[in-house]
Each structure stands twice: as structure tokens, then as C-alpha cells.
């Protein structure tokens, strides 16, 4: 079985949301509660769950879009998963 990519990030609302999305193909998952965990983290694309979008803050989205712009990545919903991009 192929190992999930480590260049993508999954953002979830809380630990229960992380557990519910264990099927998603990425190695890094974080919650919207702890922005400090995102400091210095590099990722290609960040995928958000619906609950993360509902519970996320303006500071979170600013950080995600800024980091995606630097890395030439994207901020996407999990339904828009891009395996080779």
C-alpha cells in the first residue's frame, strides 16, 4: 500500500473531526484551535473539512492562504483533492 503524501495538510475543526477523516490521504492533520502548530510548517496544498471552514478564524485563513501563496500551493475543500498537483 502506498504511503500518504507528506506535502499536503488536512485542517479539521477538532480531534473528533480528525478521527472522522482518517481516510484522507495525507500524513499531517491539524485542528483550527491551535494556530501555533502551523508556525513554520510547509505544505503544498491544504485541505479543509466542512467543519473546519465553519469553525476557522480569519487569522487561520490568512495564515493558510499566505503559506499556500509562498509554496505555490492551494487552499481547497477535501472534495477537491488533487493527487498529482
N, C-alpha and C positions, 0 to 999 in steps of 0.2 A: 504494500500500500504506500502511496506517495505521501510524503510529509507535507503538512500545510505550509504555505509560504510565510516567511517571517518579515516580509517587506510591507505587509498590509496591517491595518489596525482596525479592530472592531470596537466601537463605542456603544455601551449599553447603559441603561438607566441605573441599575443596581446589580448586586450579585445574583439575585434571582433571575434577572434578565440575561446575565452572562451564562448562567446554567441552562437557561431555555434555548440559548443559541450556540450550544456546544458543537452543533453540526456544521457551523460556518467555517469555511476553510482559511483560517488564519491562526497564527501562534500567539499573537498579542491581543488581549482584550482588556479594556479599561472601563471604568464607570464615570458618569458625568459628575459624581460627587467630589472626586479627588483630582483637581487640575494640576497639583504638584507632581503627580505620577506621569504627566505628559511632558514635563520640562526636560529638554534635551533629547527627547525621543524622536527618531526619524522614521518616517513611513512613506510609502509610495501613495497608496490610496487609503482613505479612512472610510469605513462603512458604519453607518448609524442604524440602530434599530428604531422602530417607530416610537417606542417608549423613550429612547434617548433623545429623540427630536422633541418630544413633549416636555421632558424634564431638563433639557440642557439650558444653559445660560448664555447670555450674549458673550461673556468672556470665553466660554468654551468654544463657541462657534468662531469667534475672532481668532483664537489660537489655532484651531483646526484649519481654517482657510489660509491663514498666514503660513503655516507649516506646509500645507499642500502646495501653495504657490512657490515656495522655496524649492521643494523637491520635485516640482513639475508633476505633481500628483493631482488627485481629485478628492472631493468630499461627496460621497454617494450614499444612497439608501441601500440596505442589504439586498434588495431585489434587483439592484443594478450591478451585481458582481461581475467583475471583468478579470478573467483568469490570466490572460496574456498581456494585459495592458498596464 
